[in-house]
Amino acid sequence: MERSTAPSPTSHPAITVSVVIAAYNAAATITDALESVHRQQYPPIEIIVVDDGSTDDTIAVVERSGLTSAIIRQANQGPSRARNAGVRAAHGDWIAFLDADDVWHPAKLAEQVAVVERHGDAAIVATDWARALDQLGVPAASHLEWFGYRDLVVLNRFQTSTVLMRRAVLDAIGGFDASLDGVEDWDCWLRGALHGPVALLHAPLVLYRDSPGGVSKDLRRLRAGAIAVMERERQRGVLHPDDAQDLLAWHLERLFVAEVLVRDWPGALDALKDVLLAPPHAHLRAARGLLGPFLLERLNRRRGRAAA
């Protein structure tokens, strides 16, 4: 671990936030990420960058920036282990995750901390995100939406860079599970939701940039990950067995539809085979109660964008 000359707040706030940035070959983007943290209206007590075995100039760029409190170097082990390493090194009561290719609006942490101050039992506070800088901001009518455990089983509603999570909850659940490739964040929020309320602030305060790799490859990873997560949730026993079956069917249906929409026919065929993992009656309930409303909502949203 290497220390730098990063500026720190003159006084420690009552709610202390540590920022953890997992980075892999992020030399081209990490300066923007770091500067967005440095511009926060509510300053974190530290910025920890975990370099996950980069082969480019990521470490040199971070060192030149002078904006970090600590740099942790590790062999390439994936984002979950990188984030966990950052959490272990952190001193804050709350952890804010930021991917090295994403950017925060200056009010991001301030808005989330304000939620924590009003709702002291929260386990997770996330925000909305956008794909363009000019779409970021704090709407005059931004509002909070609260999610329970089952709501998060239905859908992973957060990008990792939007999440502020209580450190004690992360410690209690053991952090991210590196064995769940592509869905480790969803699994982390699910387990966290069993330890306290989860809030989503409807304000787009994070610029999210898609990572390269291709939609089809991502869908295959998501499908395998969703099956693994749903099996874990079934074994956890929080859900009624019939509900667990219905939710597995829902995820298999929506990912099959996603393969069809991107016209990945081999992927769609594989997804169709996976559909058989859930019984027909579960698929009927899932199609009626979840897939139908989901597709209708997406269609209405697309029509709204077209009209605008």
C-alpha positions in Angstrom: 0.0 0.0 0.0 1.3 3.4 -0.9 0.4 6.8 0.6 0.0 9.9 -1.4 -0.4 13.6 -0.7 -4.1 13.7 -1.3 -5.9 16.6 0.4 -8.2 15.7 3.3 -11.1 17.5 4.9 -10.2 19.9 7.7 -12.6 18.3 10.1 -14.0 14.8 10.2 -17.7 14.7 9.5 -20.1 12.9 11.8 -20.8 10.4 9.0 -17.5 9.2 7.6 -17.3 8.0 4.0 -14.5 6.1 2.4 -14.4 5.8 -1.4 -13.2 2.5 -2.9 -12.2 2.5 -6.6 -11.4 -0.8 -8.2 -9.3 -0.3 -11.3 -8.1 -2.5 -14.1 -6.4 -1.0 -17.1 -8.1 2.3 -16.4 -5.4 4.7 -17.3 -7.6 6.5 -19.8 -10.6 7.1 -17.5 -9.5 7.0 -13.8 -8.4 10.7 -13.7 -12.0 11.7 -14.4 -13.2 9.4 -11.7 -10.8 10.7 -9.1 -11.5 14.3 -10.0 -15.2 13.7 -9.6 -14.6 12.4 -6.1 -12.3 15.4 -5.3 -15.1 17.8 -6.3 -17.7 16.3 -3.9 -19.6 18.8 -1.8 -19.4 16.3 1.1 -15.8 15.2 1.2 -14.9 11.6 1.9 -12.3 10.9 4.6 -10.2 8.9 2.1 -10.0 7.7 -1.5 -8.7 4.2 -1.8 -7.7 2.9 -5.3 -7.2 -0.9 -5.7 -5.3 -1.7 -8.8 -6.3 -5.2 -9.9 -3.1 -6.2 -11.8 -3.3 -3.5 -14.5 -0.9 -3.9 -17.4 -1.2 -0.3 -18.6 -0.3 3.0 -16.9 -3.1 3.0 -14.3 -0.9 3.1 -11.3 1.3 5.9 -12.7 -1.7 8.0 -13.6 -3.1 7.6 -10.1 0.2 8.4 -8.5 0.6 11.6 -10.6 -2.9 12.7 -9.7 -2.1 13.1 -6.0 -5.8 12.6 -5.3 -5.7 9.3 -3.4 -5.2 8.4 0.2 -4.0 4.9 -0.6 -3.1 2.7 -3.5 -3.4 -1.0 -3.1 -1.7 -3.3 -5.7 -2.8 -6.9 -6.2 -2.5 -9.5 -8.9 -5.5 -9.7 -11.2 -8.3 -11.3 -9.2 -11.4 -9.5 -10.4 -13.5 -6.6 -9.2 -15.0 -8.3 -6.2 -11.7 -9.1 -4.5 -10.4 -5.7 -5.4 -13.4 -4.0 -3.8 -13.1 -6.3 -0.7 -9.5 -5.3 -0.4 -10.5 -1.6 -0.5 -13.1 -2.2 2.2 -10.7 -3.9 4.5 -8.3 -0.9 4.2 -11.1 1.7 4.7 -11.7 3.6 7.9 -15.1 5.2 7.2 -18.4 4.0 8.6 -19.8 4.1 5.1 -18.3 2.8 1.8 -19.0 4.5 -1.5 -18.0 2.3 -4.5 -16.9 3.9 -7.8 -15.8 2.0 -10.9 -12.7 3.6 -12.5 -14.6 4.5 -15.7 -17.5 6.2 -14.1 -18.0 9.8 -12.8 -19.9 11.3 -9.9 -21.9 14.5 -9.9 -20.5 16.9 -7.2 -23.6 16.5 -5.0 -23.6 12.7 -5.1 -22.2 12.0 -1.6 -23.9 15.0 0.0 -27.4 13.9 -1.2 -26.8 10.3 0.0 -25.4 11.4 3.4 -28.5 13.6 3.8 -30.6 10.4 3.4 -28.5 8.6 6.0 -28.9 11.5 8.4 -32.7 11.3 8.1 -32.8 7.5 8.1 -30.2 6.2 10.4 -31.1 2.6 10.0 -30.5 2.4 6.3 -28.1 -0.3 5.0 -27.8 0.9 1.4 -28.5 4.3 -0.2 -28.1 4.3 -4.0 -28.9 6.9 -6.7 -30.1 6.9 -10.3 -27.5 7.1 -13.1 -27.2 8.4 -16.6 -25.2 7.7 -19.8 -24.4 11.4 -20.6 -22.8 14.1 -18.4 -25.5 16.7 -19.3 -28.2 14.3 -17.9 -26.7 14.5 -14.4 -28.2 16.7 -11.7 -30.4 17.0 -8.6 -34.0 17.4 -9.7 -36.2 19.7 -7.7 -38.6 16.9 -7.2 -36.2 14.0 -6.4 -37.7 11.5 -4.1 -36.7 8.3 -2.2 -38.0 4.9 -3.1 -37.5 2.1 -0.5 -36.9 -1.5 -1.4 -37.2 -4.7 0.6 -35.3 -7.9 0.1 -37.9 -9.4 -2.4 -37.9 -6.2 -4.5 -34.1 -6.7 -5.1 -34.6 -10.4 -5.8 -36.9 -9.4 -8.6 -34.3 -7.1 -10.2 -30.9 -5.7 -9.5 -31.8 -2.0 -9.4 -28.4 -0.4 -8.8 -25.1 0.2 -10.6 -22.2 -0.3 -8.3 -20.9 3.3 -8.7 -24.2 4.6 -7.3 -24.1 2.7 -4.0 -23.2 4.0 -0.5 -23.2 1.0 1.9 -22.9 0.8 5.6 -19.5 -0.7 6.5 -20.9 -2.7 9.4 -23.3 -4.4 6.9 -20.5 -5.2 4.5 -18.5 -6.7 7.3 -21.5 -8.8 8.5 -22.1 -10.3 5.0 -18.5 -10.8 4.2 -18.3 -8.3 1.3 -18.6 -9.3 -2.4 -18.7 -13.0 -3.4 -16.0 -13.4 -6.1 -17.4 -16.7 -7.3 -20.5 -15.0 -8.8 -19.1 -13.6 -12.0 -21.2 -10.7 -13.3 -23.8 -10.7 -10.6 -21.6 -10.3 -7.5 -23.0 -6.8 -7.0 -26.6 -8.0 -7.1 -25.8 -10.7 -4.6 -24.1 -8.2 -2.3 -27.2 -5.9 -2.3 -29.5 -8.9 -1.6 -27.6 -10.0 1.4 -27.3 -6.4 2.6 -31.0 -5.9 2.3 -31.4 -8.5 5.1 -29.6 -6.2 7.5 -31.5 -3.0 7.0 -33.6 -0.8 4.7 -32.5 0.0 1.2 -33.1 3.3 -0.4 -32.9 4.6 -4.0 -32.7 8.4 -4.4 -34.3 9.2 -7.8 -31.6 11.7 -8.9 -29.1 10.9 -11.7 -25.9 11.5 -9.9 -23.6 9.0 -11.6 -22.3 8.9 -15.2 -22.2 5.2 -16.1 -20.0 4.0 -18.9 -20.5 0.6 -20.5 -17.4 -1.6 -20.4 -16.3 -3.3 -23.6 -17.0 -7.0 -24.0 -20.2 -7.3 -26.0 -23.9 -7.6 -25.1 -24.2 -11.3 -25.9 -21.3 -12.3 -23.7 -22.8 -10.2 -20.8 -26.2 -11.8 -21.3 -24.7 -15.3 -21.0 -22.8 -14.3 -17.8 -26.0 -12.8 -16.4 -28.0 -15.8 -17.1 -25.5 -18.2 -15.4 -25.2 -15.7 -12.5 -29.0 -15.3 -12.1 -29.4 -19.1 -11.9 -26.6 -19.3 -9.3 -28.1 -16.4 -7.2 -31.6 -17.8 -7.3 -30.4 -21.2 -6.2 -28.7 -19.5 -3.2 -31.8 -17.5 -2.4 -33.9 -20.7 -2.5 -31.4 -22.3 -0.1 -31.4 -19.3 2.2 -35.1 -20.0 2.8 -36.3 -16.4 3.1 -38.6 -16.7 0.1 -41.6 -19.1 0.0 -40.6 -22.1 -2.2 -43.3 -21.3 -4.8 -42.2 -17.6 -4.9 -38.5 -18.7 -5.4 -39.6 -20.9 -8.3 -41.6 -18.0 -9.8 -38.7 -15.6 -9.5 -36.3 -18.1 -11.1 -38.8 -18.5 -14.0 -39.0 -14.7 -14.3 -35.3 -14.2 -14.6 -35.0 -17.0 -17.2 -37.9 -15.5 -19.2 -36.5 -11.9 -19.2 -33.0 -13.1 -20.2 -34.4 -15.2 -23.0 -36.3 -12.1 -24.3 -33.1 -10.1 -24.0 -31.3 -12.6 -26.2 -34.0 -12.4 -28.8 -34.0 -8.6 -28.8 -30.3 -8.5 -29.6 -30.8 -11.3 -32.2 -28.3 -13.6 -30.6 -30.0 -16.8 -31.8 -27.5 -19.3 -30.3 -27.7 -17.4 -27.0 -31.5 -17.5 -27.3 -31.5 -21.2 -27.9 -29.3 -21.7 -24.8 -31.6 -19.5 -22.8 -34.7 -21.4 -24.0 -33.1 -24.6 -22.7 -32.5 -23.0 -19.4 -36.2 -22.1 -19.2 -36.8 -25.8 -18.5 -35.1 -25.3 -15.1 -38.4 -23.9 -13.7 -41.8 -25.8 -13.9 -44.5 -24.6 -16.4 -46.9 -23.3 -13.7 -44.1 -21.1 -12.4 -43.5 -19.7 -15.9 -47.2 -18.9 -16.2 -47.3 -17.0 -13.0 -44.1 -15.2 -13.8 -45.2 -14.2 -17.3 -48.5 -12.9 -15.9 -47.2 -11.2 -12.8 -43.7 -10.0 -13.8 -42.7 -10.4 -17.4 -45.9 -8.9 -18.9 -45.8 -5.7 -16.7 -42.1 -5.4 -17.2 -42.3 -5.5 -21.0 -45.2 -3.1 -21.0 -43.3 -0.6 -18.8 -40.3 -0.8 -21.1 -42.5 -0.3 -24.2 -44.1 2.8 -22.6 -40.7 4.2 -21.7 -39.4 3.7 -25.2 -42.5 5.4 -26.7 -42.0 8.3 -24.2 -38.4 8.8 -25.4 -39.4 8.6 -29.0 -42.1 11.3 -28.4 -39.6 13.5 -26.7 
